[in-house]
Amino acid sequence: MSLSDILSILREFLWGAALMSAPILITALIVGLIIGLLQALTSIQEMTLTFVPKLAVMLLVFFISAGYMARIILTLFDTQVLPIIAGN
């Protein structure tokens, strides 16, 4: 196994990690922006007001996108790890 093969595998796994984390991170960004705007409009500066809704929505998105994340992991395993184990 050459250095270029290792770098190719690493690139694929990093891309997979970015794809798996994207739904949760984008959701946290959008919810944080909406709550920040509401706090600015109403002058409420409560820290738990930002934390609890973000956590709830992120958990909901995680459970909704768990199948998508599992497909990415299984695809990476099938295309990257199993050929190495098999000796290709």
C-alpha positions as protocol buffer text, in pm:
chain_id: "A"
residue {
  index: 1
  type: MET
  ca { x: 0 y: 0 z: 0 }
}
residue {
  index: 2
  type: SER
  ca { x: 155 y: 325 z: -113 }
}
residue {
  index: 3
  type: LEU
  ca { x: 134 y: 672 z: 35 }
}
residue {
  index: 4
  type: SER
  ca { x: -107 y: 785 z: -236 }
}
residue {
  index: 5
  type: ASP
  ca { x: -344 y: 498 z: -147 }
}
residue {
  index: 6
  type: ILE
  ca { x: -338 y: 597 z: 218 }
}
residue {
  index: 7
  type: LEU
  ca { x: -401 y: 963 z: 135 }
}
residue {
  index: 8
  type: SER
  ca { x: -687 y: 865 z: -95 }
}
residue {
  index: 9
  type: ILE
  ca { x: -850 y: 659 z: 181 }
}
residue {
  index: 10
  type: LEU
  ca { x: -798 y: 940 z: 431 }
}
residue {
  index: 11
  type: ARG
  ca { x: -955 y: 1191 z: 191 }
}
residue {
  index: 12
  type: GLU
  ca { x: -1259 y: 966 z: 143 }
}
residue {
  index: 13
  type: PHE
  ca { x: -1307 y: 921 z: 518 }
}
residue {
  index: 14
  type: LEU
  ca { x: -1271 y: 1294 z: 586 }
}
residue {
  index: 15
  type: TRP
  ca { x: -1524 y: 1368 z: 312 }
}
residue {
  index: 16
  type: GLY
  ca { x: -1757 y: 1109 z: 467 }
}
residue {
  index: 17
  type: ALA
  ca { x: -1718 y: 1273 z: 809 }
}
residue {
  index: 18
  type: ALA
  ca { x: -1803 y: 1612 z: 658 }
}
residue {
  index: 19
  type: LEU
  ca { x: -2113 y: 1468 z: 489 }
}
residue {
  index: 20
  type: MET
  ca { x: -2226 y: 1297 z: 809 }
}
residue {
  index: 21
  type: SER
  ca { x: -2184 y: 1606 z: 1026 }
}
residue {
  index: 22
  type: ALA
  ca { x: -2336 y: 1851 z: 776 }
}
residue {
  index: 23
  type: PRO
  ca { x: -2707 y: 1802 z: 863 }
}
residue {
  index: 24
  type: ILE
  ca { x: -2648 y: 1853 z: 1235 }
}
residue {
  index: 25
  type: LEU
  ca { x: -2413 y: 2149 z: 1193 }
}
residue {
  index: 26
  type: ILE
  ca { x: -2635 y: 2325 z: 940 }
}
residue {
  index: 27
  type: THR
  ca { x: -2936 y: 2276 z: 1165 }
}
residue {
  index: 28
  type: ALA
  ca { x: -2748 y: 2415 z: 1466 }
}
residue {
  index: 29
  type: LEU
  ca { x: -2642 y: 2715 z: 1260 }
}
residue {
  index: 30
  type: ILE
  ca { x: -2995 y: 2791 z: 1140 }
}
residue {
  index: 31
  type: VAL
  ca { x: -3157 y: 2744 z: 1483 }
}
residue {
  index: 32
  type: GLY
  ca { x: -2886 y: 2952 z: 1649 }
}
residue {
  index: 33
  type: LEU
  ca { x: -2935 y: 3229 z: 1397 }
}
residue {
  index: 34
  type: ILE
  ca { x: -3313 y: 3232 z: 1443 }
}
residue {
  index: 35
  type: ILE
  ca { x: -3288 y: 3230 z: 1822 }
}
residue {
  index: 36
  type: GLY
  ca { x: -3021 y: 3501 z: 1811 }
}
residue {
  index: 37
  type: LEU
  ca { x: -3248 y: 3719 z: 1600 }
}
residue {
  index: 38
  type: LEU
  ca { x: -3539 y: 3660 z: 1839 }
}
residue {
  index: 39
  type: GLN
  ca { x: -3318 y: 3748 z: 2135 }
}
residue {
  index: 40
  type: ALA
  ca { x: -3201 y: 4066 z: 1965 }
}
residue {
  index: 41
  type: LEU
  ca { x: -3557 y: 4166 z: 1881 }
}
residue {
  index: 42
  type: THR
  ca { x: -3693 y: 4102 z: 2230 }
}
residue {
  index: 43
  type: SER
  ca { x: -3379 y: 4200 z: 2429 }
}
residue {
  index: 44
  type: ILE
  ca { x: -3386 y: 3869 z: 2617 }
}
residue {
  index: 45
  type: GLN
  ca { x: -3032 y: 3758 z: 2703 }
}
residue {
  index: 46
  type: GLU
  ca { x: -3088 y: 3418 z: 2860 }
}
residue {
  index: 47
  type: MET
  ca { x: -2817 y: 3158 z: 2789 }
}
residue {
  index: 48
  type: THR
  ca { x: -3045 y: 2856 z: 2829 }
}
residue {
  index: 49
  type: LEU
  ca { x: -3276 y: 3000 z: 2565 }
}
residue {
  index: 50
  type: THR
  ca { x: -3011 y: 2931 z: 2302 }
}
residue {
  index: 51
  type: PHE
  ca { x: -2888 y: 2599 z: 2436 }
}
residue {
  index: 52
  type: VAL
  ca { x: -3206 y: 2399 z: 2494 }
}
residue {
  index: 53
  type: PRO
  ca { x: -3376 y: 2452 z: 2154 }
}
residue {
  index: 54
  type: LYS
  ca { x: -3051 y: 2390 z: 1967 }
}
residue {
  index: 55
  type: LEU
  ca { x: -2994 y: 2068 z: 2159 }
}
residue {
  index: 56
  type: ALA
  ca { x: -3350 y: 1948 z: 2100 }
}
residue {
  index: 57
  type: VAL
  ca { x: -3342 y: 2022 z: 1727 }
}
residue {
  index: 58
  type: MET
  ca { x: -2995 y: 1868 z: 1687 }
}
residue {
  index: 59
  type: LEU
  ca { x: -3114 y: 1547 z: 1857 }
}
residue {
  index: 60
  type: LEU
  ca { x: -3419 y: 1538 z: 1633 }
}
residue {
  index: 61
  type: VAL
  ca { x: -3206 y: 1586 z: 1320 }
}
residue {
  index: 62
  type: PHE
  ca { x: -2962 y: 1322 z: 1442 }
}
residue {
  index: 63
  type: PHE
  ca { x: -3239 y: 1064 z: 1477 }
}
residue {
  index: 64
  type: ILE
  ca { x: -3386 y: 1158 z: 1140 }
}
residue {
  index: 65
  type: SER
  ca { x: -3050 y: 1143 z: 960 }
}
residue {
  index: 66
  type: ALA
  ca { x: -2911 y: 836 z: 1139 }
}
residue {
  index: 67
  type: GLY
  ca { x: -2998 y: 613 z: 842 }
}
residue {
  index: 68
  type: TYR
  ca { x: -2820 y: 850 z: 605 }
}
residue {
  index: 69
  type: MET
  ca { x: -2512 y: 847 z: 828 }
}
residue {
  index: 70
  type: ALA
  ca { x: -2518 y: 467 z: 851 }
}
residue {
  index: 71
  type: ARG
  ca { x: -2533 y: 440 z: 471 }
}
residue {
  index: 72
  type: ILE
  ca { x: -2227 y: 663 z: 440 }
}
residue {
  index: 73
  type: ILE
  ca { x: -2033 y: 456 z: 692 }
}
residue {
  index: 74
  type: LEU
  ca { x: -2132 y: 128 z: 529 }
}
residue {
  index: 75
  type: THR
  ca { x: -2043 y: 256 z: 183 }
}
residue {
  index: 76
  type: LEU
  ca { x: -1702 y: 372 z: 303 }
}
residue {
  index: 77
  type: PHE
  ca { x: -1644 y: 38 z: 473 }
}
residue {
  index: 78
  type: ASP
  ca { x: -1749 y: -159 z: 165 }
}
residue {
  index: 79
  type: THR
  ca { x: -1547 y: 48 z: -81 }
}
residue {
  index: 80
  type: GLN
  ca { x: -1239 y: 134 z: 125 }
}
residue {
  index: 81
  type: VAL
  ca { x: -1184 y: -104 z: 417 }
}
residue {
  index: 82
  type: LEU
  ca { x: -1299 y: -440 z: 284 }
}
residue {
  index: 83
  type: PRO
  ca { x: -1076 y: -429 z: -29 }
}
residue {
  index: 84
  type: ILE
  ca { x: -776 y: -360 z: 195 }
}
residue {
  index: 85
  type: ILE
  ca { x: -865 y: -651 z: 422 }
}
residue {
  index: 86
  type: ALA
  ca { x: -919 y: -876 z: 120 }
}
residue {
  index: 87
  type: GLY
  ca { x: -577 y: -779 z: -10 }
}
residue {
  index: 88
  type: ASN
  ca { x: -664 y: -578 z: -320 }
}
